[in-house]
Amino acid sequence: MDRHRNKATVLSIISMGLGQIYNCQFIKGILYLLVEAAGIFYFSSTLGRALWGITTLGETARHKVHGKFVNGDHSIYLLVQSLITLIFLAIFILIYVINVRDARKTAAEREKGIPPHNFKRSLRYLMDYKFAQAFLALPAVGILFFTIMPIIFMILLAFTNYSSPDHIPPAKLVDWVGFQTFRDLVALKSWSHTFFGVLIWTIIWAVLSTVTTYFGGLLVALLINQQGIKFKGFWRTILIIPYAIPQLISLLVMRNMFNGQFGPINQYLGYFGLKGLPWLTDPFWAKVTVIVVNMWVGIPVSMILIMGVLTTIPRDMYEAAEVDGATGFQKFRIVTLPMILFSTAPTLIMQFAGNINNFNAIFLLTNGNPVVGDYQYAGATDLLVTWLYKLTLDQNKYNMASAVGIIIFLIIASFSIYNYRRTKSFKEEDMIQ
């Protein structure tokens, strides 16, 4: 009964397309054969070097020959080229598996008396039933090379010693060091002191900036929506202006306004006989400043979001609460707040994740300063993401920056997934208990 299946399977394993030719699908078989020929031609010249390159990351650094420098192996180029070749290999293996499954499936249909599809009929079947999969294949390949591969490359850097001054190609080679970079980050005192200090501030910043902007926006939205408030359009417009201005300009203007020497904020305080504050030069006040400015920029976003949610709350829910004798605060606690949280909980989680990586607010306002003497290349207001930036572009500590990037990802991903799965929006439960 399985005479065709086994033969077609063995032939397609021996070489792509042989199984299809055995099933009398000659054009399809020839196309598979051409794919295998192209793969053999490509991998015969690249696969060996790719495996050697990703294993050793090069063996010969730049050296002198007869008084002149001669370039050796470039570890980073080798790593990238090896990754590209291995991704092509993964695609090739996937096509090989598809080829075997296709030949076996067609042979099984032959055993049932179903004639194999000719090439024209196969194309028609592809267009009628596999149209989405076929046209998503090309974007999937693009994502593989332009999204997945850079992520894999960044992750691999964390397991090397790619950093200045001793391991920067082409002058020096890069080596695999395993988890040594992570151990240095959490155990080596000079690095761990900075890492835990920046990590704690990052968490504090993310919590405070999320809570202040969200509940600030909620408060403003509720005030504007109160009955009897006049010029509602004016209030909405004037409060949305900070959001309408490009954040880059807003933050740079704020940076000048909070300047301790000539900024207008300290001058206003002087008019009232108050002493100016070191807004950007003292570690504590610099942290207060970035949170306050972030409120100014972030509250309009939450306000608009919550005002939209308020318009969707059925009026009869409030009327039912009034019939039961509920006070204004009770209506807010029982009706308004659950409805708003139900609709905006996923957005709130995303805001928290976004604030962990809120590069602009810190970099444009303080550039991570003021400097902390015993920190490694970080200031008092640096977040993990701005510290990562300095490690990469200012100090060439690529391996350490990659390790920090992986830790940021783990924090955000684990927190977001855990909290999102606990929200009622995800569980699709009734929000009114």
LINWO-V130179 format. One record per residue. N is the residue number from 0. RES is the residue in three letters. PHI is phi in degrees with one decimal (* if undefined). PSI is psi in whole degrees, 0 to 359 (none if undefined). OMEGA is omega in radians with two decimals (NA if undefined). Layout:
# LINWO-V130179
n:N res:RES phi:PHI psi:PSI omega:OMEGA
n:N res:RES phi:PHI psi:PSI omega:OMEGA
This chain:
# LINWO-V130179
n:0 res:MET phi:* psi:330 omega:-3.07
n:1 res:ASP phi:-106.1 psi:29 omega:-3.09
n:2 res:ARG phi:-63.9 psi:322 omega:-3.14
n:3 res:HIS phi:-76.1 psi:319 omega:-3.07
n:4 res:ARG phi:-60.5 psi:311 omega:-3.09
n:5 res:ASN phi:-65.3 psi:318 omega:-3.14
n:6 res:LYS phi:-65.0 psi:314 omega:-3.14
n:7 res:ALA phi:-62.7 psi:321 omega:-3.14
n:8 res:THR phi:-66.1 psi:313 omega:-3.12
n:9 res:VAL phi:-63.5 psi:317 omega:-3.13
n:10 res:LEU phi:-63.9 psi:319 omega:-3.13
n:11 res:SER phi:-71.3 psi:335 omega:3.05
n:12 res:ILE phi:-73.9 psi:320 omega:3.13
n:13 res:ILE phi:-61.5 psi:316 omega:3.12
n:14 res:SER phi:-156.5 psi:140 omega:3.07
n:15 res:MET phi:-57.0 psi:139 omega:3.02
n:16 res:GLY phi:92.1 psi:337 omega:-3.12
n:17 res:LEU phi:-64.6 psi:322 omega:3.11
n:18 res:GLY phi:-63.5 psi:320 omega:3.13
n:19 res:GLN phi:-68.0 psi:320 omega:3.11
n:20 res:ILE phi:-64.5 psi:321 omega:3.07
n:21 res:TYR phi:-61.5 psi:327 omega:3.11
n:22 res:ASN phi:-85.9 psi:12 omega:3.12
n:23 res:CYS phi:66.9 psi:26 omega:3.03
n:24 res:GLN phi:-104.4 psi:78 omega:-2.92
n:25 res:PHE phi:-69.2 psi:316 omega:-3.10
n:26 res:ILE phi:-66.2 psi:316 omega:3.10
n:27 res:LYS phi:-61.5 psi:319 omega:3.13
n:28 res:GLY phi:-62.3 psi:318 omega:3.14
n:29 res:ILE phi:-65.3 psi:321 omega:3.11
n:30 res:LEU phi:-62.1 psi:317 omega:3.09
n:31 res:TYR phi:-62.5 psi:320 omega:3.11
n:32 res:LEU phi:-62.1 psi:321 omega:3.11
n:33 res:LEU phi:-65.1 psi:322 omega:3.10
n:34 res:VAL phi:-62.9 psi:317 omega:3.14
n:35 res:GLU phi:-66.8 psi:321 omega:3.12
n:36 res:ALA phi:-62.8 psi:317 omega:3.11
n:37 res:ALA phi:-63.6 psi:320 omega:3.13
n:38 res:GLY phi:-64.7 psi:316 omega:3.14
n:39 res:ILE phi:-63.1 psi:318 omega:-3.14
n:40 res:PHE phi:-62.5 psi:317 omega:-3.10
n:41 res:TYR phi:-71.5 psi:312 omega:-3.04
n:42 res:PHE phi:-73.9 psi:336 omega:3.12
n:43 res:SER phi:-63.5 psi:333 omega:-3.11
n:44 res:SER phi:-102.4 psi:346 omega:-3.03
n:45 res:THR phi:-119.6 psi:331 omega:-2.99
n:46 res:LEU phi:-64.9 psi:318 omega:-3.14
n:47 res:GLY phi:-61.2 psi:314 omega:3.13
n:48 res:ARG phi:-66.6 psi:326 omega:3.14
n:49 res:ALA phi:-64.9 psi:316 omega:3.14
n:50 res:LEU phi:-66.4 psi:320 omega:3.08
n:51 res:TRP phi:-64.8 psi:317 omega:-3.09
n:52 res:GLY phi:-64.8 psi:315 omega:-3.08
n:53 res:ILE phi:-75.7 psi:341 omega:3.10
n:54 res:THR phi:-82.6 psi:316 omega:-3.02
n:55 res:THR phi:-101.7 psi:335 omega:-3.01
n:56 res:LEU phi:58.1 psi:30 omega:3.09
n:57 res:GLY phi:96.9 psi:152 omega:-3.11
n:58 res:GLU phi:-123.8 psi:343 omega:-3.08
n:59 res:THR phi:-123.2 psi:117 omega:3.08
n:60 res:ALA phi:-83.7 psi:173 omega:3.09
n:61 res:ARG phi:-61.7 psi:135 omega:-3.05
n:62 res:HIS phi:-144.2 psi:171 omega:-3.12
n:63 res:LYS phi:-97.2 psi:136 omega:3.04
n:64 res:VAL phi:-130.2 psi:117 omega:-3.10
n:65 res:HIS phi:54.1 psi:41 omega:3.08
n:66 res:GLY phi:82.9 psi:359 omega:-3.14
n:67 res:LYS phi:-117.0 psi:145 omega:3.13
n:68 res:PHE phi:-75.9 psi:133 omega:3.08
n:69 res:VAL phi:-120.1 psi:128 omega:-3.13
n:70 res:ASN phi:-67.8 psi:141 omega:3.06
n:71 res:GLY phi:-105.4 psi:222 omega:3.12
n:72 res:ASP phi:-83.9 psi:138 omega:3.06
n:73 res:HIS phi:-101.6 psi:108 omega:-2.99
n:74 res:SER phi:-58.6 psi:319 omega:-3.06
n:75 res:ILE phi:-72.4 psi:319 omega:3.06
n:76 res:TYR phi:-60.8 psi:318 omega:3.13
n:77 res:LEU phi:-60.6 psi:319 omega:-3.12
n:78 res:LEU phi:-64.0 psi:315 omega:-3.13
n:79 res:VAL phi:-65.6 psi:314 omega:-3.13
n:80 res:GLN phi:-62.7 psi:322 omega:3.13
n:81 res:SER phi:-66.0 psi:319 omega:3.12
n:82 res:LEU phi:-62.0 psi:317 omega:3.13
n:83 res:ILE phi:-61.0 psi:314 omega:3.14
n:84 res:THR phi:-62.9 psi:318 omega:-3.12
n:85 res:LEU phi:-68.7 psi:328 omega:3.07
n:86 res:ILE phi:-68.1 psi:318 omega:3.06
n:87 res:PHE phi:-60.1 psi:322 omega:3.12
n:88 res:LEU phi:-63.5 psi:319 omega:3.12
n:89 res:ALA phi:-62.9 psi:319 omega:3.10
n:90 res:ILE phi:-64.2 psi:319 omega:-3.14
n:91 res:PHE phi:-62.3 psi:316 omega:3.12
n:92 res:ILE phi:-64.0 psi:321 omega:3.11
n:93 res:LEU phi:-61.6 psi:316 omega:3.11
n:94 res:ILE phi:-63.4 psi:323 omega:3.13
n:95 res:TYR phi:-62.9 psi:317 omega:3.13
n:96 res:VAL phi:-64.2 psi:318 omega:3.11
n:97 res:ILE phi:-61.4 psi:320 omega:3.13
n:98 res:ASN phi:-60.8 psi:315 omega:-3.13
n:99 res:VAL phi:-65.9 psi:315 omega:-3.12
n:100 res:ARG phi:-64.1 psi:321 omega:-3.14
n:101 res:ASP phi:-64.3 psi:315 omega:-3.13
n:102 res:ALA phi:-63.2 psi:317 omega:-3.13
n:103 res:ARG phi:-66.9 psi:320 omega:-3.14
n:104 res:LYS phi:-65.1 psi:317 omega:3.13
n:105 res:THR phi:-64.4 psi:319 omega:3.12
n:106 res:ALA phi:-63.7 psi:322 omega:3.12
n:107 res:ALA phi:-64.1 psi:323 omega:3.10
n:108 res:GLU phi:-68.0 psi:324 omega:3.08
n:109 res:ARG phi:-61.2 psi:320 omega:3.14
n:110 res:GLU phi:-64.6 psi:335 omega:3.09
n:111 res:LYS phi:-88.6 psi:2 omega:3.12
n:112 res:GLY phi:90.1 psi:8 omega:3.12
n:113 res:ILE phi:-89.3 psi:121 omega:-3.12
n:114 res:PRO phi:-68.4 psi:145 omega:3.12
n:115 res:PRO phi:-66.5 psi:148 omega:3.12
n:116 res:HIS phi:-69.6 psi:138 omega:2.96
n:117 res:ASN phi:-78.2 psi:177 omega:-3.02
n:118 res:PHE phi:-63.2 psi:320 omega:-3.13
n:119 res:LYS phi:-64.9 psi:320 omega:-3.13
n:120 res:ARG phi:-71.3 psi:327 omega:3.08
n:121 res:SER phi:-64.8 psi:319 omega:3.10
n:122 res:LEU phi:-63.8 psi:320 omega:3.14
n:123 res:ARG phi:-64.6 psi:319 omega:3.10
n:124 res:TYR phi:-62.9 psi:321 omega:3.13
n:125 res:LEU phi:-63.4 psi:316 omega:-3.11
n:126 res:MET phi:-71.0 psi:328 omega:-3.07
n:127 res:ASP phi:-83.7 psi:322 omega:-2.99
n:128 res:TYR phi:-118.3 psi:340 omega:-3.11
n:129 res:LYS phi:-123.0 psi:29 omega:-3.06
n:130 res:PHE phi:-61.3 psi:311 omega:-3.08
n:131 res:ALA phi:-62.4 psi:314 omega:-3.12
n:132 res:GLN phi:-62.2 psi:319 omega:-3.10
n:133 res:ALA phi:-65.4 psi:318 omega:-3.08
n:134 res:PHE phi:-83.4 psi:347 omega:3.03
n:135 res:LEU phi:-86.0 psi:350 omega:-3.10
n:136 res:ALA phi:-63.4 psi:317 omega:-3.11
n:137 res:LEU phi:-65.1 psi:311 omega:3.04
n:138 res:PRO phi:-59.3 psi:327 omega:3.13
n:139 res:ALA phi:-64.6 psi:321 omega:3.10
n:140 res:VAL phi:-65.4 psi:320 omega:3.09
n:141 res:GLY phi:-61.3 psi:317 omega:3.11
n:142 res:ILE phi:-63.1 psi:322 omega:-3.13
n:143 res:LEU phi:-60.9 psi:317 omega:-3.06
n:144 res:PHE phi:-87.2 psi:328 omega:-3.03
n:145 res:PHE phi:-103.7 psi:352 omega:3.10
n:146 res:THR phi:-122.0 psi:307 omega:-3.08
n:147 res:ILE phi:-70.2 psi:314 omega:-3.08
n:148 res:MET phi:-62.5 psi:315 omega:3.08
n:149 res:PRO phi:-60.6 psi:326 omega:3.11
n:150 res:ILE phi:-66.7 psi:315 omega:3.10
n:151 res:ILE phi:-61.4 psi:319 omega:3.13
n:152 res:PHE phi:-60.5 psi:316 omega:-3.14
n:153 res:MET phi:-64.1 psi:319 omega:3.14
n:154 res:ILE phi:-63.9 psi:318 omega:-3.11
n:155 res:LEU phi:-63.8 psi:327 omega:-3.14
n:156 res:LEU phi:-60.2 psi:330 omega:-3.13
n:157 res:ALA phi:-65.5 psi:343 omega:-3.12
n:158 res:PHE phi:-104.4 psi:17 omega:3.06
n:159 res:THR phi:-119.8 psi:178 omega:3.05
n:160 res:ASN phi:-107.1 psi:35 omega:-3.10
n:161 res:TYR phi:-69.7 psi:92 omega:-3.14
n:162 res:SER phi:-162.1 psi:159 omega:3.09
n:163 res:SER phi:-81.3 psi:155 omega:0.07
n:164 res:PRO phi:-98.7 psi:356 omega:-2.94
n:165 res:ASP phi:-98.9 psi:351 omega:-3.05
n:166 res:HIS phi:-137.6 psi:54 omega:3.09
n:167 res:ILE phi:-115.2 psi:111 omega:3.10
n:168 res:PRO phi:-67.2 psi:157 omega:0.08
n:169 res:PRO phi:-88.2 psi:354 omega:-3.09
n:170 res:ALA phi:-67.4 psi:324 omega:-3.10
n:171 res:LYS phi:-127.3 psi:161 omega:3.11
n:172 res:LEU phi:-92.8 psi:161 omega:3.05
n:173 res:VAL phi:-110.2 psi:142 omega:-3.11
n:174 res:ASP phi:-123.0 psi:156 omega:2.99
n:175 res:TRP phi:-75.9 psi:134 omega:-3.14
n:176 res:VAL phi:-125.6 psi:7 omega:3.13
n:177 res:GLY phi:66.2 psi:227 omega:-3.08
n:178 res:PHE phi:-92.1 psi:15 omega:-3.08
n:179 res:GLN phi:-59.8 psi:322 omega:-3.14
n:180 res:THR phi:-63.1 psi:317 omega:3.12
n:181 res:PHE phi:-66.4 psi:321 omega:3.12
n:182 res:ARG phi:-63.7 psi:318 omega:3.12
n:183 res:ASP phi:-63.4 psi:322 omega:-3.08
n:184 res:LEU phi:-65.0 psi:324 omega:-3.06
n:185 res:VAL phi:-105.8 psi:345 omega:-3.06
n:186 res:ALA phi:-116.6 psi:326 omega:-3.13
n:187 res:LEU phi:-73.5 psi:122 omega:-2.94
n:188 res:LYS phi:-57.9 psi:318 omega:-3.09
n:189 res:SER phi:-61.7 psi:328 omega:3.13
n:190 res:TRP phi:-92.9 psi:319 omega:-3.05
n:191 res:SER phi:-65.0 psi:325 omega:3.12
n:192 res:HIS phi:-60.6 psi:316 omega:3.12
n:193 res:THR phi:-68.8 psi:316 omega:-3.06
n:194 res:PHE phi:-61.4 psi:310 omega:-3.10
n:195 res:PHE phi:-69.9 psi:326 omega:3.08
n:196 res:GLY phi:-63.6 psi:314 omega:3.13
n:197 res:VAL phi:-68.9 psi:322 omega:-3.13
n:198 res:LEU phi:-63.5 psi:315 omega:-3.14
n:199 res:ILE phi:-62.9 psi:316 omega:3.12
n:200 res:TRP phi:-65.1 psi:324 omega:3.12
n:201 res:THR phi:-61.9 psi:316 omega:3.13
n:202 res:ILE phi:-65.6 psi:315 omega:3.12
n:203 res:ILE phi:-59.6 psi:314 omega:3.13
n:204 res:TRP phi:-59.3 psi:314 omega:-3.09
n:205 res:ALA phi:-63.6 psi:318 omega:-3.14
n:206 res:VAL phi:-66.9 psi:309 omega:-3.08
n:207 res:LEU phi:-65.2 psi:316 omega:-3.10
n:208 res:SER phi:-66.7 psi:325 omega:3.12
n:209 res:THR phi:-71.0 psi:312 omega:-3.10
n:210 res:VAL phi:-64.2 psi:314 omega:-3.08
n:211 res:THR phi:-65.9 psi:317 omega:-3.12
n:212 res:THR phi:-71.8 psi:322 omega:-3.10
n:213 res:TYR phi:-69.8 psi:307 omega:-3.09
n:214 res:PHE phi:-74.8 psi:333 omega:2.99
n:215 res:GLY phi:-63.6 psi:315 omega:3.09
n:216 res:GLY phi:-64.3 psi:322 omega:3.11
n:217 res:LEU phi:-62.9 psi:315 omega:-3.13
n:218 res:LEU phi:-62.0 psi:314 omega:-3.12
n:219 res:VAL phi:-64.6 psi:318 omega:-3.14
n:220 res:ALA phi:-62.7 psi:319 omega:3.13
n:221 res:LEU phi:-66.6 psi:320 omega:3.13
n:222 res:LEU phi:-63.9 psi:316 omega:-3.11
n:223 res:ILE phi:-67.3 psi:328 omega:-3.10
n:224 res:ASN phi:-85.3 psi:359 omega:3.11
n:225 res:GLN phi:-65.6 psi:144 omega:3.08
n:226 res:GLN phi:-67.7 psi:141 omega:3.12
n:227 res:GLY phi:94.9 psi:350 omega:3.10
n:228 res:ILE phi:-75.3 psi:123 omega:-3.14
n:229 res:LYS phi:-91.9 psi:159 omega:3.10
n:230 res:PHE phi:56.1 psi:47 omega:-3.14
n:231 res:LYS phi:-60.4 psi:321 omega:3.12
n:232 res:GLY phi:-60.6 psi:320 omega:3.13
n:233 res:PHE phi:-62.9 psi:315 omega:-3.12
n:234 res:TRP phi:-64.1 psi:319 omega:3.11
n:235 res:ARG phi:-62.4 psi:318 omega:-3.08
n:236 res:THR phi:-67.1 psi:313 omega:-3.06
n:237 res:ILE phi:-66.6 psi:329 omega:-3.12
n:238 res:LEU phi:-82.6 psi:341 omega:-3.14
n:239 res:ILE phi:-89.0 psi:349 omega:-3.11
n:240 res:ILE phi:-56.5 psi:315 omega:3.12
n:241 res:PRO phi:-57.0 psi:328 omega:3.13
n:242 res:TYR phi:-78.1 psi:330 omega:-3.11
n:243 res:ALA phi:-71.9 psi:331 omega:3.11
n:244 res:ILE phi:-76.4 psi:138 omega:3.09
n:245 res:PRO phi:-52.6 psi:133 omega:-3.05
n:246 res:GLN phi:-59.0 psi:326 omega:3.12
n:247 res:LEU phi:-57.0 psi:313 omega:-3.11
n:248 res:ILE phi:-68.5 psi:315 omega:-3.11
n:249 res:SER phi:-57.4 psi:314 omega:-3.07
n:250 res:LEU phi:-70.1 psi:323 omega:3.12
n:251 res:LEU phi:-69.0 psi:324 omega:3.07
n:252 res:VAL phi:-64.4 psi:316 omega:3.11
n:253 res:MET phi:-62.1 psi:324 omega:3.12
n:254 res:ARG phi:-59.8 psi:321 omega:3.10
n:255 res:ASN phi:-74.4 psi:323 omega:-3.12
n:256 res:MET phi:-64.4 psi:326 omega:-3.12
n:257 res:PHE phi:-92.8 psi:10 omega:3.09
n:258 res:ASN phi:-61.0 psi:131 omega:-3.03
n:259 res:GLY phi:-69.2 psi:336 omega:-3.05
n:260 res:GLN phi:-94.9 psi:311 omega:-3.07
n:261 res:PHE phi:-123.8 psi:9 omega:3.14
n:262 res:GLY phi:-69.3 psi:146 omega:-3.10
n:263 res:PRO phi:-65.6 psi:334 omega:-3.12
n:264 res:ILE phi:-61.7 psi:311 omega:3.13
n:265 res:ASN phi:-67.2 psi:329 omega:3.10
n:266 res:GLN phi:-68.2 psi:321 omega:3.07
n:267 res:TYR phi:-61.1 psi:316 omega:3.13
n:268 res:LEU phi:-61.4 psi:323 omega:3.13
n:269 res:GLY phi:-64.3 psi:325 omega:3.12
n:270 res:TYR phi:-61.8 psi:330 omega:-3.14
n:271 res:PHE phi:-94.2 psi:12 omega:3.10
n:272 res:GLY phi:78.6 psi:15 omega:-3.13
n:273 res:LEU phi:-98.4 psi:152 omega:3.13
n:274 res:LYS phi:-82.0 psi:138 omega:3.12
n:275 res:GLY phi:-65.4 psi:157 omega:-3.11
n:276 res:LEU phi:-109.4 psi:150 omega:3.09
n:277 res:PRO phi:-79.8 psi:72 omega:-2.99
n:278 res:TRP phi:-55.9 psi:318 omega:-3.02
n:279 res:LEU phi:-112.0 psi:357 omega:-3.06
n:280 res:THR phi:-109.3 psi:345 omega:3.08
n:281 res:ASP phi:-100.5 psi:135 omega:-3.07
n:282 res:PRO phi:-55.5 psi:316 omega:-3.10
n:283 res:PHE phi:-68.0 psi:309 omega:-3.09
n:284 res:TRP phi:-68.2 psi:332 omega:3.08
n:285 res:ALA phi:-65.2 psi:322 omega:3.10
n:286 res:LYS phi:-68.4 psi:321 omega:3.08
n:287 res:VAL phi:-62.1 psi:319 omega:-3.10
n:288 res:THR phi:-63.0 psi:315 omega:-3.09
n:289 res:VAL phi:-66.9 psi:327 omega:3.11
n:290 res:ILE phi:-70.4 psi:317 omega:3.14
n:291 res:VAL phi:-63.9 psi:314 omega:3.14
n:292 res:VAL phi:-65.1 psi:322 omega:3.10
n:293 res:ASN phi:-63.8 psi:326 omega:3.05
n:294 res:MET phi:-62.2 psi:317 omega:-3.11
n:295 res:TRP phi:-60.8 psi:323 omega:-3.12
n:296 res:VAL phi:-82.7 psi:325 omega:-2.96
n:297 res:GLY phi:-91.8 psi:334 omega:-3.10
n:298 res:ILE phi:-60.9 psi:319 omega:3.11
n:299 res:PRO phi:-58.0 psi:325 omega:-3.13
n:300 res:VAL phi:-64.9 psi:312 omega:3.13
n:301 res:SER phi:-65.9 psi:323 omega:-3.13
n:302 res:MET phi:-60.8 psi:312 omega:-3.14
n:303 res:ILE phi:-62.7 psi:317 omega:-3.13
n:304 res:LEU phi:-61.4 psi:314 omega:-3.07
n:305 res:ILE phi:-73.2 psi:326 omega:3.08
n:306 res:MET phi:-62.8 psi:324 omega:3.07
n:307 res:GLY phi:-65.2 psi:320 omega:3.13
n:308 res:VAL phi:-67.4 psi:322 omega:-3.10
n:309 res:LEU phi:-61.2 psi:327 omega:-3.13
n:310 res:THR phi:-71.1 psi:344 omega:-3.10
n:311 res:THR phi:-93.2 psi:353 omega:-3.12
n:312 res:ILE phi:-75.7 psi:123 omega:-3.12
n:313 res:PRO phi:-61.3 psi:137 omega:-3.11
n:314 res:ARG phi:-66.6 psi:330 omega:-3.10
n:315 res:ASP phi:-66.4 psi:340 omega:3.08
n:316 res:MET phi:-67.2 psi:320 omega:3.08
n:317 res:TYR phi:-67.9 psi:321 omega:-3.13
n:318 res:GLU phi:-64.2 psi:321 omega:3.10
n:319 res:ALA phi:-64.4 psi:321 omega:3.13
n:320 res:ALA phi:-67.1 psi:322 omega:3.12
n:321 res:GLU phi:-66.0 psi:323 omega:3.10
n:322 res:VAL phi:-61.4 psi:324 omega:3.12
n:323 res:ASP phi:-78.8 psi:359 omega:3.09
n:324 res:GLY phi:84.6 psi:23 omega:-3.12
n:325 res:ALA phi:-71.2 psi:143 omega:3.07
n:326 res:THR phi:-80.8 psi:175 omega:3.13
n:327 res:GLY phi:-61.3 psi:317 omega:3.13
n:328 res:PHE phi:-66.6 psi:322 omega:3.13
n:329 res:GLN phi:-66.1 psi:323 omega:3.09
n:330 res:LYS phi:-64.1 psi:322 omega:3.11
n:331 res:PHE phi:-65.7 psi:316 omega:-3.06
n:332 res:ARG phi:-71.5 psi:324 omega:-3.03
n:333 res:ILE phi:-92.0 psi:327 omega:-3.04
n:334 res:VAL phi:-108.4 psi:300 omega:-2.97
n:335 res:THR phi:-66.4 psi:307 omega:-3.04
n:336 res:LEU phi:-62.6 psi:313 omega:3.10
n:337 res:PRO phi:-60.0 psi:321 omega:3.13
n:338 res:MET phi:-64.5 psi:317 omega:-3.13
n:339 res:ILE phi:-66.5 psi:314 omega:-3.13
n:340 res:LEU phi:-64.6 psi:323 omega:3.13
n:341 res:PHE phi:-60.6 psi:318 omega:-3.07
n:342 res:SER phi:-80.8 psi:330 omega:-2.99
n:343 res:THR phi:-109.7 psi:1 omega:-3.11
n:344 res:ALA phi:-58.0 psi:314 omega:3.09
n:345 res:PRO phi:-60.0 psi:322 omega:3.11
n:346 res:THR phi:-66.2 psi:322 omega:3.12
n:347 res:LEU phi:-62.4 psi:318 omega:3.11
n:348 res:ILE phi:-64.2 psi:319 omega:3.12
n:349 res:MET phi:-66.0 psi:325 omega:3.08
n:350 res:GLN phi:-62.9 psi:319 omega:3.12
n:351 res:PHE phi:-62.7 psi:314 omega:3.12
n:352 res:ALA phi:-62.2 psi:320 omega:3.13
n:353 res:GLY phi:-65.8 psi:325 omega:3.14
n:354 res:ASN phi:-70.2 psi:331 omega:3.04
n:355 res:ILE phi:-61.1 psi:326 omega:3.14
n:356 res:ASN phi:-105.9 psi:27 omega:-3.09
n:357 res:ASN phi:-76.4 psi:81 omega:-3.06
n:358 res:PHE phi:-67.8 psi:316 omega:-3.01
n:359 res:ASN phi:-60.2 psi:313 omega:-3.03
n:360 res:ALA phi:-59.3 psi:321 omega:-3.11
n:361 res:ILE phi:-81.9 psi:312 omega:-3.03
n:362 res:PHE phi:-65.4 psi:319 omega:-3.09
n:363 res:LEU phi:-80.1 psi:333 omega:-3.12
n:364 res:LEU phi:-85.3 psi:310 omega:-3.02
n:365 res:THR phi:-124.4 psi:349 omega:-3.01
n:366 res:ASN phi:56.3 psi:29 omega:3.14
n:367 res:GLY phi:84.1 psi:350 omega:-3.08
n:368 res:ASN phi:-76.1 psi:168 omega:0.12
n:369 res:PRO phi:-76.5 psi:158 omega:-3.08
n:370 res:VAL phi:-68.2 psi:140 omega:3.02
n:371 res:VAL phi:-108.4 psi:124 omega:-2.96
n:372 res:GLY phi:-59.4 psi:320 omega:-3.05
n:373 res:ASP phi:-97.4 psi:16 omega:3.05
n:374 res:TYR phi:-91.3 psi:150 omega:3.07
n:375 res:GLN phi:-90.4 psi:100 omega:3.04
n:376 res:TYR phi:60.0 psi:30 omega:3.13
n:377 res:ALA phi:-135.9 psi:154 omega:3.09
n:378 res:GLY phi:-109.9 psi:182 omega:-3.05
n:379 res:ALA phi:-67.5 psi:330 omega:-3.10
n:380 res:THR phi:-104.7 psi:8 omega:3.13
n:381 res:ASP phi:-66.1 psi:134 omega:2.93
n:382 res:LEU phi:-91.1 psi:172 omega:3.12
n:383 res:LEU phi:-58.2 psi:323 omega:-3.08
n:384 res:VAL phi:-71.6 psi:323 omega:3.11
n:385 res:THR phi:-74.7 psi:329 omega:3.04
n:386 res:TRP phi:-64.5 psi:318 omega:3.09
n:387 res:LEU phi:-58.2 psi:318 omega:3.12
n:388 res:TYR phi:-60.1 psi:314 omega:-3.13
n:389 res:LYS phi:-66.0 psi:320 omega:3.13
n:390 res:LEU phi:-62.2 psi:326 omega:-3.08
n:391 res:THR phi:-81.1 psi:303 omega:-2.97
n:392 res:LEU phi:-87.8 psi:331 omega:-3.10
n:393 res:ASP phi:-94.6 psi:324 omega:-3.00
n:394 res:GLN phi:-113.9 psi:352 omega:-3.13
n:395 res:ASN phi:58.6 psi:34 omega:3.07
n:396 res:LYS phi:-95.8 psi:70 omega:-3.00
n:397 res:TYR phi:-66.9 psi:323 omega:-3.12
n:398 res:ASN phi:-66.4 psi:317 omega:3.14
n:399 res:MET phi:-67.6 psi:320 omega:3.11
n:400 res:ALA phi:-63.4 psi:322 omega:3.12
n:401 res:SER phi:-65.1 psi:319 omega:3.10
n:402 res:ALA phi:-62.9 psi:318 omega:3.10
n:403 res:VAL phi:-63.0 psi:319 omega:3.12
n:404 res:GLY phi:-61.4 psi:319 omega:3.11
n:405 res:ILE phi:-64.7 psi:319 omega:3.14
n:406 res:ILE phi:-65.3 psi:319 omega:3.08
n:407 res:ILE phi:-58.3 psi:314 omega:-3.14
n:408 res:PHE phi:-60.3 psi:316 omega:-3.12
n:409 res:LEU phi:-63.3 psi:319 omega:3.14
n:410 res:ILE phi:-63.2 psi:309 omega:-3.07
n:411 res:ILE phi:-66.1 psi:315 omega:-3.08
n:412 res:ALA phi:-65.1 psi:313 omega:-3.09
n:413 res:SER phi:-66.3 psi:318 omega:3.13
n:414 res:PHE phi:-64.7 psi:314 omega:-3.08
n:415 res:SER phi:-65.1 psi:314 omega:-3.11
n:416 res:ILE phi:-64.5 psi:315 omega:-3.11
n:417 res:TYR phi:-61.4 psi:313 omega:-3.08
n:418 res:ASN phi:-73.7 psi:322 omega:-3.12
n:419 res:TYR phi:-65.5 psi:323 omega:3.13
n:420 res:ARG phi:-69.6 psi:342 omega:3.13
n:421 res:ARG phi:-92.1 psi:351 omega:-3.12
n:422 res:THR phi:-76.9 psi:153 omega:3.10
n:423 res:LYS phi:-69.3 psi:334 omega:3.08
n:424 res:SER phi:-59.4 psi:321 omega:3.14
n:425 res:PHE phi:-75.0 psi:319 omega:-3.09
n:426 res:LYS phi:-76.0 psi:345 omega:-3.13
n:427 res:GLU phi:57.9 psi:41 omega:3.08
n:428 res:GLU phi:-92.9 psi:165 omega:3.08
n:429 res:ASP phi:-68.0 psi:128 omega:-3.07
n:430 res:MET phi:-76.9 psi:339 omega:-3.14
n:431 res:ILE phi:-98.7 psi:110 omega:-3.11
n:432 res:GLN phi:-85.5 psi:none omega:NA
